[in-house]
Amino acid sequence: MAEQYIYAVARVRSRELSLLSESVIAQLCASSGEEDCLRILSERGWGNPDLPSEEMFREEEKKTWAFIRELVPDRMQIFDVFRLADDYHNLKAAVKEACIDGTHPGIYSGSGTLDPDMLEQALAESNYEALPEQMRQIAREAKETLLQTRDGQLCDAMIDREALMAIRDAGAKTGEKLLQDYGELICATGDIKIAVRCAKCGKDRQFLMKALAPCSSLDIGLLADAAAQGLEGICAYLDHTPYAEAADELKKSVASFERWCDNRMIETIRPEIHNPFGIGPIAAYILARDNEIRTVRIILAAKRNDLPEEMLRERVRAMYV
């Protein structure tokens, strides 16, 4: 089976040469401002200096998926695990659009597997049968909850939990170790982020247990108990899990923890750069592209807001190449 991807992996290796390296990221960090950053990116094939940055990011995402479809047109479904987060983001938007008067342009992501217009129409008409089977129940429950309670936070928490479980399950079903590891890491780090937010907002254990998604590397009951004790409680619990390093970053700041999450993912995929076979190198390329787009977004936002270079360097992510 692995041999069928030899040609695809060879093409990925060629594309990896155009990924942004640590030195290019350092150059962007040291640039004089957002305009200078856009010029440097344009020289490397990213958009052009006149293209708004958000439009540039959308174009880069489209380039990634067009390339993957070209490589493995008959196996695109295996990579849905990377796009499910956008589907559930769009579900949250569709639920709110159906329950709140008026229209809200620009709320949907175009990077999911589902048509946002279909989601919007299905929620507006309460036509849950139009949705994928695994999404029907949560769509119904979220809409009914928002209509009855007007509690947007609870609605978001319900859908976020379902999204984490969907990503976890999708990774597991592929039978591919890298994608299984990805699904587990996304679910676990997502739970940690939820616990931190709930601790800061003073949410009780009942809310936490509705918001946290079960995963094999964390005990969500213990995590909920820890969150009830605040950030210190969360860090104390994480010290006894595979995410002890995450606790150290959380003690610094949430931004440091989020950087750790992205860097942990890069560490997970980096061995694929030496793998000439299988689906792993293709999946790693997708994640590497996602990581560099996220990093460039952070840099441009920092330049736009005159963030000091030293502070910016603390936020940028490790690169795959």
Contacts in CASP RR format, 6 or more apart in sequence:
PFRMAT RR
TARGET T0000
AUTHOR 0000-0000-0000
METHOD contacts of the structure
MODEL  1
MAEQYIYAVARVRSRELSLLSESVIAQLCASSGEEDCLRILSERGWGNPD
LPSEEMFREEEKKTWAFIRELVPDRMQIFDVFRLADDYHNLKAAVKEACI
DGTHPGIYSGSGTLDPDMLEQALAESNYEALPEQMRQIAREAKETLLQTR
DGQLCDAMIDREALMAIRDAGAKTGEKLLQDYGELICATGDIKIAVRCAK
CGKDRQFLMKALAPCSSLDIGLLADAAAQGLEGICAYLDHTPYAEAADEL
KKSVASFERWCDNRMIETIRPEIHNPFGIGPIAAYILARDNEIRTVRIIL
AAKRNDLPEEMLRERVRAMYV
1 278 0 8 1.000
2 277 0 8 1.000
2 278 0 8 1.000
3 277 0 8 1.000
4 278 0 8 1.000
5 72 0 8 1.000
5 277 0 8 1.000
5 278 0 8 1.000
5 279 0 8 1.000
5 281 0 8 1.000
5 282 0 8 1.000
6 276 0 8 1.000
6 277 0 8 1.000
8 71 0 8 1.000
8 72 0 8 1.000
8 282 0 8 1.000
9 275 0 8 1.000
9 276 0 8 1.000
9 277 0 8 1.000
9 278 0 8 1.000
9 281 0 8 1.000
9 282 0 8 1.000
11 71 0 8 1.000
12 71 0 8 1.000
12 281 0 8 1.000
12 282 0 8 1.000
12 285 0 8 1.000
13 281 0 8 1.000
15 67 0 8 1.000
15 285 0 8 1.000
16 273 0 8 1.000
16 285 0 8 1.000
16 288 0 8 1.000
16 320 0 8 1.000
16 321 0 8 1.000
18 44 0 8 1.000
18 45 0 8 1.000
19 288 0 8 1.000
19 289 0 8 1.000
19 292 0 8 1.000
19 319 0 8 1.000
19 320 0 8 1.000
19 321 0 8 1.000
20 44 0 8 1.000
20 292 0 8 1.000
20 295 0 8 1.000
20 296 0 8 1.000
20 319 0 8 1.000
20 321 0 8 1.000
21 319 0 8 1.000
21 321 0 8 1.000
22 318 0 8 1.000
22 319 0 8 1.000
24 40 0 8 1.000
24 44 0 8 1.000
25 295 0 8 1.000
25 299 0 8 1.000
25 316 0 8 1.000
25 319 0 8 1.000
27 40 0 8 1.000
28 37 0 8 1.000
28 40 0 8 1.000
28 41 0 8 1.000
28 296 0 8 1.000
28 299 0 8 1.000
29 299 0 8 1.000
29 309 0 8 1.000
29 312 0 8 1.000
29 313 0 8 1.000
29 316 0 8 1.000
30 309 0 8 1.000
31 37 0 8 1.000
31 40 0 8 1.000
31 303 0 8 1.000
33 303 0 8 1.000
34 53 0 8 1.000
34 300 0 8 1.000
34 303 0 8 1.000
34 304 0 8 1.000
35 49 0 8 1.000
36 303 0 8 1.000
37 296 0 8 1.000
37 299 0 8 1.000
37 300 0 8 1.000
37 303 0 8 1.000
38 48 0 8 1.000
38 49 0 8 1.000
38 51 0 8 1.000
38 53 0 8 1.000
38 56 0 8 1.000
38 300 0 8 1.000
39 49 0 8 1.000
41 47 0 8 1.000
41 56 0 8 1.000
41 296 0 8 1.000
42 48 0 8 1.000
42 49 0 8 1.000
46 56 0 8 1.000
46 60 0 8 1.000
46 296 0 8 1.000
47 56 0 8 1.000
47 59 0 8 1.000
47 60 0 8 1.000
51 59 0 8 1.000
53 297 0 8 1.000
53 300 0 8 1.000
57 293 0 8 1.000
57 296 0 8 1.000
57 297 0 8 1.000
58 110 0 8 1.000
60 289 0 8 1.000
60 293 0 8 1.000
61 111 0 8 1.000
61 289 0 8 1.000
61 293 0 8 1.000
64 286 0 8 1.000
64 289 0 8 1.000
64 290 0 8 1.000
65 111 0 8 1.000
68 76 0 8 1.000
68 79 0 8 1.000
68 282 0 8 1.000
68 285 0 8 1.000
68 286 0 8 1.000
69 76 0 8 1.000
71 282 0 8 1.000
72 78 0 8 1.000
72 279 0 8 1.000
72 282 0 8 1.000
75 279 0 8 1.000
78 174 0 8 1.000
78 176 0 8 1.000
78 179 0 8 1.000
78 279 0 8 1.000
79 282 0 8 1.000
79 283 0 8 1.000
79 286 0 8 1.000
80 113 0 8 1.000
80 170 0 8 1.000
81 167 0 8 1.000
81 170 0 8 1.000
81 171 0 8 1.000
81 174 0 8 1.000
81 179 0 8 1.000
81 182 0 8 1.000
81 183 0 8 1.000
82 182 0 8 1.000
82 283 0 8 1.000
82 286 0 8 1.000
82 287 0 8 1.000
82 290 0 8 1.000
83 111 0 8 1.000
83 112 0 8 1.000
83 113 0 8 1.000
84 112 0 8 1.000
84 113 0 8 1.000
84 163 0 8 1.000
84 166 0 8 1.000
84 167 0 8 1.000
84 170 0 8 1.000
85 163 0 8 1.000
85 167 0 8 1.000
85 186 0 8 1.000
86 109 0 8 1.000
86 110 0 8 1.000
86 111 0 8 1.000
86 112 0 8 1.000
86 113 0 8 1.000
87 112 0 8 1.000
87 113 0 8 1.000
87 114 0 8 1.000
87 135 0 8 1.000
87 163 0 8 1.000
88 159 0 8 1.000
88 160 0 8 1.000
88 162 0 8 1.000
88 163 0 8 1.000
88 166 0 8 1.000
89 109 0 8 1.000
89 163 0 8 1.000
90 108 0 8 1.000
90 109 0 8 1.000
90 110 0 8 1.000
90 112 0 8 1.000
90 114 0 8 1.000
90 116 0 8 1.000
90 119 0 8 1.000
91 119 0 8 1.000
91 123 0 8 1.000
91 135 0 8 1.000
91 138 0 8 1.000
91 139 0 8 1.000
91 142 0 8 1.000
91 159 0 8 1.000
92 142 0 8 1.000
92 155 0 8 1.000
92 156 0 8 1.000
92 159 0 8 1.000
92 160 0 8 1.000
93 104 0 8 1.000
93 107 0 8 1.000
93 108 0 8 1.000
93 116 0 8 1.000
93 119 0 8 1.000
93 120 0 8 1.000
94 108 0 8 1.000
94 116 0 8 1.000
94 119 0 8 1.000
94 120 0 8 1.000
94 122 0 8 1.000
94 123 0 8 1.000
94 124 0 8 1.000
94 139 0 8 1.000
95 123 0 8 1.000
95 139 0 8 1.000
95 142 0 8 1.000
95 143 0 8 1.000
95 146 0 8 1.000
95 155 0 8 1.000
95 159 0 8 1.000
96 104 0 8 1.000
96 107 0 8 1.000
96 146 0 8 1.000
96 152 0 8 1.000
96 155 0 8 1.000
97 103 0 8 1.000
97 104 0 8 1.000
97 107 0 8 1.000
97 120 0 8 1.000
97 123 0 8 1.000
97 124 0 8 1.000
98 120 0 8 1.000
98 123 0 8 1.000
98 124 0 8 1.000
98 126 0 8 1.000
98 143 0 8 1.000
99 143 0 8 1.000
99 146 0 8 1.000
99 147 0 8 1.000
108 116 0 8 1.000
108 119 0 8 1.000
108 120 0 8 1.000
109 116 0 8 1.000
110 116 0 8 1.000
114 132 0 8 1.000
118 130 0 8 1.000
119 131 0 8 1.000
121 127 0 8 1.000
121 130 0 8 1.000
122 128 0 8 1.000
122 130 0 8 1.000
122 131 0 8 1.000
122 139 0 8 1.000
123 139 0 8 1.000
123 143 0 8 1.000
126 140 0 8 1.000
126 143 0 8 1.000
128 136 0 8 1.000
128 137 0 8 1.000
128 139 0 8 1.000
128 140 0 8 1.000
129 136 0 8 1.000
131 139 0 8 1.000
134 166 0 8 1.000
135 162 0 8 1.000
138 158 0 8 1.000
138 159 0 8 1.000
138 162 0 8 1.000
141 158 0 8 1.000
142 155 0 8 1.000
142 158 0 8 1.000
142 159 0 8 1.000
145 151 0 8 1.000
145 154 0 8 1.000
145 155 0 8 1.000
145 158 0 8 1.000
146 152 0 8 1.000
146 155 0 8 1.000
153 201 0 8 1.000
154 207 0 8 1.000
154 210 0 8 1.000
157 194 0 8 1.000
157 207 0 8 1.000
157 210 0 8 1.000
157 211 0 8 1.000
158 210 0 8 1.000
158 211 0 8 1.000
160 194 0 8 1.000
160 211 0 8 1.000
161 194 0 8 1.000
161 210 0 8 1.000
161 211 0 8 1.000
161 212 0 8 1.000
161 213 0 8 1.000
162 213 0 8 1.000
164 186 0 8 1.000
164 187 0 8 1.000
164 190 0 8 1.000
164 191 0 8 1.000
164 213 0 8 1.000
164 215 0 8 1.000
165 187 0 8 1.000
165 213 0 8 1.000
165 214 0 8 1.000
167 182 0 8 1.000
167 183 0 8 1.000
167 186 0 8 1.000
167 187 0 8 1.000
168 183 0 8 1.000
168 184 0 8 1.000
168 186 0 8 1.000
168 187 0 8 1.000
168 213 0 8 1.000
168 215 0 8 1.000
170 179 0 8 1.000
170 183 0 8 1.000
171 179 0 8 1.000
171 180 0 8 1.000
171 182 0 8 1.000
171 183 0 8 1.000
172 180 0 8 1.000
172 183 0 8 1.000
172 184 0 8 1.000
174 180 0 8 1.000
176 279 0 8 1.000
176 280 0 8 1.000
176 283 0 8 1.000
178 268 0 8 1.000
178 269 0 8 1.000
178 272 0 8 1.000
178 279 0 8 1.000
178 280 0 8 1.000
178 283 0 8 1.000
178 284 0 8 1.000
179 279 0 8 1.000
179 280 0 8 1.000
179 283 0 8 1.000
181 268 0 8 1.000
182 265 0 8 1.000
182 268 0 8 1.000
182 283 0 8 1.000
182 287 0 8 1.000
184 215 0 8 1.000
184 216 0 8 1.000
184 217 0 8 1.000
185 261 0 8 1.000
185 264 0 8 1.000
185 265 0 8 1.000
185 268 0 8 1.000
187 213 0 8 1.000
187 215 0 8 1.000
188 215 0 8 1.000
188 217 0 8 1.000
188 218 0 8 1.000
188 242 0 8 1.000
188 243 0 8 1.000
189 243 0 8 1.000
189 246 0 8 1.000
189 261 0 8 1.000
189 264 0 8 1.000
190 213 0 8 1.000
191 212 0 8 1.000
191 213 0 8 1.000
191 215 0 8 1.000
191 218 0 8 1.000
191 220 0 8 1.000
191 223 0 8 1.000
192 218 0 8 1.000
192 223 0 8 1.000
192 234 0 8 1.000
192 238 0 8 1.000
192 243 0 8 1.000
192 246 0 8 1.000
192 250 0 8 1.000
192 257 0 8 1.000
193 254 0 8 1.000
193 257 0 8 1.000
193 258 0 8 1.000
194 208 0 8 1.000
194 211 0 8 1.000
194 212 0 8 1.000
195 208 0 8 1.000
195 212 0 8 1.000
195 223 0 8 1.000
195 224 0 8 1.000
195 226 0 8 1.000
195 227 0 8 1.000
195 234 0 8 1.000
196 227 0 8 1.000
196 231 0 8 1.000
196 234 0 8 1.000
196 250 0 8 1.000
196 254 0 8 1.000
196 257 0 8 1.000
198 207 0 8 1.000
198 208 0 8 1.000
198 211 0 8 1.000
198 227 0 8 1.000
199 227 0 8 1.000
199 228 0 8 1.000
199 229 0 8 1.000
199 230 0 8 1.000
199 231 0 8 1.000
199 234 0 8 1.000
200 231 0 8 1.000
203 211 0 8 1.000
203 227 0 8 1.000
204 228 0 8 1.000
205 224 0 8 1.000
205 225 0 8 1.000
205 227 0 8 1.000
205 228 0 8 1.000
208 223 0 8 1.000
208 224 0 8 1.000
208 227 0 8 1.000
208 228 0 8 1.000
209 220 0 8 1.000
209 221 0 8 1.000
209 224 0 8 1.000
212 220 0 8 1.000
212 221 0 8 1.000
212 223 0 8 1.000
212 224 0 8 1.000
213 220 0 8 1.000
214 220 0 8 1.000
217 241 0 8 1.000
217 242 0 8 1.000
217 243 0 8 1.000
218 241 0 8 1.000
218 243 0 8 1.000
222 237 0 8 1.000
223 234 0 8 1.000
223 237 0 8 1.000
225 237 0 8 1.000
226 233 0 8 1.000
226 234 0 8 1.000
226 236 0 8 1.000
226 237 0 8 1.000
227 233 0 8 1.000
227 234 0 8 1.000
229 236 0 8 1.000
231 250 0 8 1.000
231 251 0 8 1.000
234 247 0 8 1.000
234 250 0 8 1.000
235 247 0 8 1.000
235 250 0 8 1.000
235 251 0 8 1.000
236 247 0 8 1.000
238 244 0 8 1.000
238 246 0 8 1.000
238 247 0 8 1.000
238 250 0 8 1.000
239 247 0 8 1.000
245 260 0 8 1.000
245 264 0 8 1.000
246 257 0 8 1.000
246 260 0 8 1.000
246 261 0 8 1.000
246 264 0 8 1.000
249 256 0 8 1.000
249 257 0 8 1.000
249 259 0 8 1.000
249 260 0 8 1.000
250 256 0 8 1.000
250 257 0 8 1.000
255 314 0 8 1.000
255 315 0 8 1.000
256 314 0 8 1.000
259 314 0 8 1.000
259 315 0 8 1.000
259 316 0 8 1.000
259 317 0 8 1.000
262 291 0 8 1.000
262 294 0 8 1.000
262 317 0 8 1.000
262 318 0 8 1.000
263 317 0 8 1.000
263 318 0 8 1.000
265 287 0 8 1.000
265 291 0 8 1.000
266 287 0 8 1.000
266 288 0 8 1.000
266 291 0 8 1.000
266 317 0 8 1.000
266 318 0 8 1.000
266 319 0 8 1.000
266 320 0 8 1.000
267 318 0 8 1.000
269 283 0 8 1.000
269 284 0 8 1.000
269 287 0 8 1.000
269 288 0 8 1.000
269 320 0 8 1.000
270 284 0 8 1.000
270 320 0 8 1.000
272 280 0 8 1.000
272 281 0 8 1.000
272 283 0 8 1.000
272 284 0 8 1.000
273 281 0 8 1.000
273 284 0 8 1.000
273 320 0 8 1.000
273 321 0 8 1.000
275 281 0 8 1.000
284 320 0 8 1.000
287 320 0 8 1.000
288 319 0 8 1.000
288 320 0 8 1.000
288 321 0 8 1.000
291 317 0 8 1.000
291 319 0 8 1.000
291 320 0 8 1.000
292 319 0 8 1.000
292 320 0 8 1.000
294 317 0 8 1.000
295 316 0 8 1.000
295 317 0 8 1.000
295 319 0 8 1.000
298 312 0 8 1.000
298 315 0 8 1.000
298 316 0 8 1.000
298 317 0 8 1.000
299 312 0 8 1.000
299 316 0 8 1.000
301 307 0 8 1.000
302 311 0 8 1.000
302 312 0 8 1.000
302 315 0 8 1.000
303 312 0 8 1.000
END
